[in-house]
Amino acid sequence: MPGIVVNRATEGYRGTGKIDAKDALSIADQTRMRRDLTVLDGDDEVVVQLRRLVARRKDSAADRTRAVNRLHDQLLTIFPALQRVLDLTTKGHRLAQSP
């Protein structure tokens, strides 16, 4: 299913956050209700290419995560006090809340 179809379908479900479980529910409902979706054969060349692209994307995401974790560890090795001052677990750097 195209991403735009999933996006529009998830607007009809309760909940405000964008989460994978909500997307999975809407995709399952759409595939159950719609009859105009094409069934993909496992041996089809397009399916093979899609699997290759998905595997490449997973590898790239894992590589990025490893690189970020290595940089985080190096930063804390050089400046250990930063862990107490900065919240490095969220997007963007912001000061940690004082207790």
Backbone torsions as a table, in degrees:
resi	resn	phi	psi	omega
1	MET	NA	137.5	176.7
2	PRO	-64.2	150.9	-179.0
3	GLY	-59.7	-35.0	-178.6
4	ILE	-66.3	-35.5	178.4
5	VAL	-66.6	-43.9	178.3
6	VAL	-62.8	-43.1	-179.8
7	ASN	-59.8	-46.9	-179.1
8	ARG	-69.0	-35.9	-179.0
9	ALA	-69.0	-36.6	-178.0
10	THR	-70.8	-19.2	177.4
11	GLU	-65.0	-23.0	-178.6
12	GLY	-85.4	-3.1	-178.9
13	TYR	-101.1	152.2	179.4
14	ARG	-69.5	155.8	-179.9
15	GLY	107.0	147.6	-175.6
16	THR	-104.5	-26.8	-174.1
17	GLY	-80.7	152.5	174.0
18	LYS	-91.8	109.3	-179.7
19	ILE	-131.6	156.9	-178.5
20	ASP	-64.6	-35.2	-179.8
21	ALA	-64.1	-39.7	178.6
22	LYS	-65.8	-42.0	177.4
23	ASP	-64.1	-41.4	-179.8
24	ALA	-63.2	-39.9	178.3
25	LEU	-63.4	-44.5	-178.8
26	SER	-67.9	-37.3	177.9
27	ILE	-65.1	-43.5	179.2
28	ALA	-62.6	-42.8	178.9
29	ASP	-64.6	-42.5	-179.3
30	GLN	-64.6	-42.5	179.9
31	THR	-69.3	-28.2	177.9
32	ARG	-73.3	-40.1	-173.8
33	MET	-88.0	-32.9	-175.4
34	ARG	-84.8	142.8	179.0
35	ARG	-111.4	-0.7	-177.0
36	ASP	-96.6	8.9	180.0
37	LEU	-83.8	143.1	-178.5
38	THR	-85.9	135.4	175.9
39	VAL	-84.2	129.0	-179.7
40	LEU	-94.4	133.2	176.5
41	ASP	-84.0	139.1	-176.8
42	GLY	-64.2	-21.4	-179.1
43	ASP	-95.6	-2.0	-178.0
44	ASP	-64.6	140.8	-178.8
45	GLU	-60.6	-35.6	178.7
46	VAL	-64.5	-41.1	179.1
47	VAL	-64.5	-41.5	178.5
48	VAL	-62.3	-43.3	178.7
49	GLN	-65.5	-40.2	178.0
50	LEU	-62.9	-42.7	177.9
51	ARG	-61.6	-40.8	178.7
52	ARG	-63.9	-43.4	179.6
53	LEU	-65.7	-40.7	178.8
54	VAL	-64.7	-42.0	178.2
55	ALA	-63.0	-40.2	178.5
56	ARG	-64.9	-40.5	178.6
57	ARG	-65.3	-40.9	177.1
58	LYS	-61.5	-43.5	178.5
59	ASP	-62.6	-41.8	179.5
60	SER	-64.3	-42.1	178.9
61	ALA	-64.9	-40.7	178.3
62	ALA	-65.5	-40.3	177.4
63	ASP	-62.5	-42.5	179.6
64	ARG	-64.0	-42.7	178.9
65	THR	-61.9	-43.5	178.0
66	ARG	-62.3	-41.6	180.0
67	ALA	-64.7	-43.2	179.0
68	VAL	-63.5	-42.3	179.1
69	ASN	-64.6	-39.4	177.5
70	ARG	-64.0	-43.6	178.1
71	LEU	-62.8	-41.0	178.3
72	HIS	-61.0	-46.2	179.1
73	ASP	-63.6	-41.4	178.7
74	GLN	-64.8	-41.9	179.4
75	LEU	-61.2	-43.4	-179.7
76	LEU	-72.9	-24.5	174.9
77	THR	-69.8	-39.7	-178.9
78	ILE	-77.5	-42.9	-178.0
79	PHE	-125.9	79.4	-175.8
80	PRO	-64.3	-25.2	-178.8
81	ALA	-70.2	-17.3	-179.6
82	LEU	-62.7	-30.3	-178.6
83	GLN	-63.9	-32.2	178.8
84	ARG	-79.2	-28.2	-173.9
85	VAL	-93.4	-40.5	-176.2
86	LEU	-105.4	145.8	172.3
87	ASP	-96.9	95.6	-175.9
88	LEU	-89.1	7.4	-178.0
89	THR	-92.8	-5.7	-179.1
90	THR	-111.7	166.9	175.1
91	LYS	-66.4	133.3	-177.6
92	GLY	74.3	152.9	-178.6
93	HIS	-99.8	129.2	177.8
94	ARG	-138.8	159.4	-178.5
95	LEU	-69.2	140.0	177.7
96	ALA	-70.1	148.5	177.9
97	GLN	-71.5	133.9	177.2
98	SER	-77.2	145.0	-177.5
99	PRO	-71.4	NA	NA
